[in-house]
Amino acid sequence: MALIFELEKNGFPITIGKHEFFFDTSLEGLVDFYEREKANRELMKKIREEAENVGDISELISDDSKDVEKAKEKVVEAMAVREKLLRLKYDYILGDGAFDKIYATFKDIDRLEEIFDSIESAVNDAILENASKRADNYEQKRNEILKKKALKKKKAKK
């Protein structure tokens, strides 16, 4: 006789374009996620400082611009900084290399930046929902154990 127990990972898939990722909501997965988030805060701060150093590119890309090459360099520099920031954001939620996979098939920094807030919000909502279910399950198991203990005490008294 063999006893077989199937295991299923805690979490949910996230599909972006043609790419599917998996967000691990196990306790271990959440600890890892929050550690990545903490490490990324400092890196994000540095990248935002880089962005401030690039400055405002809007005046360089007007029709009146005399120095097209300078404008192009500034746009490329600004895009590189935005790409770094997005890579950090996507990779901390979806795992290392996620941004590069998505960007390889969808080269539009603006759109990837726009959709990120929706992705982040949906993941946060799912984490909270998962935590609520976990707390409900814990409470249910706790109540079952207390009920069994009460029945044992009652039987012991008889």
Sequence and secondary structure as in RCSB ss.txt:
>XXXX:A:sequence
MALIFELEKNGFPITIGKHEFFFDTSLEGLVDFYEREKANRELMKKIREEAENVGDISELISDDSKDVEKAKEKV
VEAMAVREKLLRLKYDYILGDGAFDKIYATFKDIDRLEEIFDSIESAVNDAILENASKRADNYEQKRNEILKKKA
LKKKKAKK
>XXXX:A:secstr
         SEEEEEETTEEEEEE SHHHHHHHHHHHHHHHHHHHHHHHHHHHH   GGGGSTT S HHHHHHHH
HHHHHHHHHHHHHHHHHHH TTHHHHHHHH   HHHHHHHHHHHHHHHHHHHHHHHHHHHHHHHHHHHHHHHHHH
HHHHHHH 
